[in-house]
Amino acid sequence: MTDVGKLVVISGPSGAGKTSVCRALKQHPAVEFSVSATTRARREGERDGVDYHFLTREDFQRRLSENQFLEWASYNGNLYGTPRWPMDAALARGLTFLVEIEVKGTRQLRERGTPGLYVFIAPPSIDELRRRLLHRGSNDAVEIEQRVRIAEHELAAAREHIGGQPLYDHIIENRDLDETIRRVKELLWP
């Protein structure tokens, strides 16, 4: 009989380093990474079914009404969701199912009592976050300020509790990416 796998949720503001942490974790053979669905436009170099499942708003809403998502959220004018069936299959095979989601999605999972390890990646400061977003070069000044405002709300929400339980089991400040990755790996494989 195969061991039951575990759900690992990684969240954090845009620019905090959560995608880089997930990229490192999904190199492990026992990790299956969730490919989210989104209604946002595809960025240069992104591939459908690899980076995201790119859906029209109508298709996303249809799937939502059919309860095909583990969680979903609206972020910066677009819809994002985690398809349900890949997690069930990965956990049944004893794998770690890694999900990169926003705070709203984490809240949905916690409210439903979904067991897992919940980790929030935080920037060292809002100024450093702004610098990282600017350095990224993929957003204009207005979008960066929108992301910074969202990040301020996410940082506050990360410390909330739901039913007496913290929203996140661990909040890790990402000052140094390699150190942050090491710390998250220690949580997954002590």
C-alpha positions in Angstrom: 0.0 0.0 0.0 1.3 3.5 -0.9 1.7 6.1 1.8 -0.7 8.9 1.7 0.9 12.0 0.3 0.6 15.5 1.6 -0.6 18.9 0.4 1.9 21.8 0.7 0.6 25.3 0.1 3.1 28.1 -0.7 1.8 31.7 -0.8 3.2 35.2 -0.7 3.0 38.5 -2.4 4.0 39.0 -6.0 7.8 39.5 -6.0 8.4 37.8 -2.6 10.0 34.8 -4.2 7.3 32.1 -3.9 7.6 31.1 -7.5 11.3 30.7 -7.2 10.8 28.6 -4.0 8.3 26.4 -5.8 10.6 26.0 -8.9 13.3 24.6 -6.6 10.9 22.3 -4.7 9.4 20.8 -7.8 12.8 19.4 -8.8 12.3 16.8 -6.0 11.0 13.5 -7.5 8.4 13.1 -4.7 6.8 16.5 -5.6 4.0 17.0 -8.1 3.4 20.7 -8.8 -0.1 22.0 -9.4 -0.7 23.8 -12.6 -3.2 26.5 -11.9 -5.9 27.7 -14.2 -6.2 31.4 -15.0 -8.1 33.9 -17.1 -5.1 36.3 -17.4 -3.3 36.8 -20.6 -0.3 34.6 -21.4 3.1 36.2 -20.8 5.9 35.8 -23.3 7.4 32.3 -23.1 4.5 30.8 -21.0 3.0 27.5 -22.2 -0.5 26.4 -21.8 -0.8 23.3 -19.5 2.8 23.9 -18.2 2.8 27.3 -16.7 -1.0 27.7 -16.4 -4.1 26.3 -18.0 -5.2 29.5 -19.8 -9.0 29.7 -19.9 -11.5 32.2 -21.0 -13.5 33.8 -18.3 -16.6 31.9 -19.5 -14.8 28.5 -19.4 -13.4 29.2 -15.9 -16.8 30.2 -14.6 -18.4 27.0 -16.1 -15.8 24.8 -14.4 -16.3 26.7 -11.2 -20.0 26.0 -11.3 -19.2 22.3 -11.8 -17.0 22.3 -8.6 -13.8 21.5 -10.5 -11.6 23.7 -8.4 -10.0 22.9 -5.0 -9.9 26.7 -4.5 -10.2 29.8 -6.6 -9.6 33.5 -6.3 -9.9 36.8 -8.1 -6.6 38.6 -8.2 -5.8 41.9 -9.9 -8.8 41.5 -12.2 -8.2 37.9 -13.2 -9.5 34.5 -12.0 -7.1 31.8 -10.7 -8.0 28.3 -9.6 -6.5 25.0 -8.6 -8.0 22.0 -10.5 -9.1 19.4 -7.9 -8.4 16.0 -9.6 -4.6 16.2 -9.9 -4.3 16.7 -6.1 -6.4 13.6 -5.4 -4.3 11.5 -7.8 -1.0 12.7 -6.5 -1.9 12.2 -2.8 -3.1 8.7 -3.6 0.3 7.9 -5.1 2.0 9.1 -1.9 3.4 12.3 -3.5 3.8 15.8 -2.1 1.3 18.0 -4.0 2.7 21.5 -4.2 0.2 24.3 -4.7 1.2 28.0 -5.2 -1.8 30.1 -4.4 -2.9 33.5 -3.1 -4.0 34.2 0.4 -7.7 34.1 -0.6 -7.2 30.5 -1.8 -5.4 29.5 1.3 -8.3 30.9 3.4 -10.8 28.7 1.4 -8.7 25.6 2.1 -8.4 26.4 5.8 -12.1 27.1 6.1 -12.9 23.7 4.5 -10.4 22.0 6.9 -8.1 20.8 4.2 -5.1 19.2 5.8 -1.7 20.3 4.7 1.4 22.3 5.4 0.8 26.0 4.8 3.8 28.3 4.2 3.8 32.0 3.5 6.9 33.6 1.8 7.3 37.2 2.9 9.5 40.0 1.5 12.0 41.6 4.0 10.1 45.0 3.5 7.7 46.7 1.2 10.5 48.8 -0.2 12.4 45.7 -1.1 9.3 44.2 -2.7 8.8 47.3 -4.8 12.5 47.1 -5.9 12.1 43.4 -6.9 8.9 44.1 -8.9 10.7 47.0 -10.7 13.7 44.9 -11.4 11.5 42.2 -12.9 10.6 44.6 -15.7 7.3 43.0 -16.6 5.0 45.6 -14.9 4.5 49.3 -15.4 4.6 51.7 -12.5 0.8 51.6 -12.0 0.8 47.8 -11.9 3.7 47.7 -9.4 1.8 50.0 -7.1 -1.3 47.9 -7.4 0.8 44.8 -6.5 2.3 46.6 -3.6 -1.1 47.6 -2.2 -2.2 43.9 -2.6 1.0 42.8 -0.9 0.3 45.0 2.1 -3.1 43.3 2.6 -1.7 39.8 2.0 1.1 40.4 4.6 -1.6 41.4 7.2 -3.9 38.5 6.3 -1.0 36.0 6.6 -1.1 36.4 10.3 -4.8 35.8 10.7 -6.4 32.8 12.4 -9.3 30.7 11.2 -11.2 28.8 13.8 -8.4 29.2 16.3 -5.8 27.9 13.8 -3.2 30.2 12.1 -3.8 30.7 8.4 -0.2 29.7 7.8 1.8 27.2 9.7 5.0 29.1 8.9 5.9 32.6 7.7 9.3 32.8 6.2 11.0 36.1 5.4 12.9 35.8 2.1 16.0 37.8 2.6 18.2 35.3 0.8 16.6 32.9 -1.7 18.9 29.9 -1.2 18.4 30.1 2.6 14.6 30.4 2.1 14.6 27.4 -0.1 16.7 25.4 2.5 14.3 26.4 5.3 11.2 25.3 3.3 12.8 22.0 2.3 13.5 21.3 6.0 9.8 21.8 6.7 8.9 19.3 4.0 11.6 16.7 4.7 12.8 17.1 8.3 
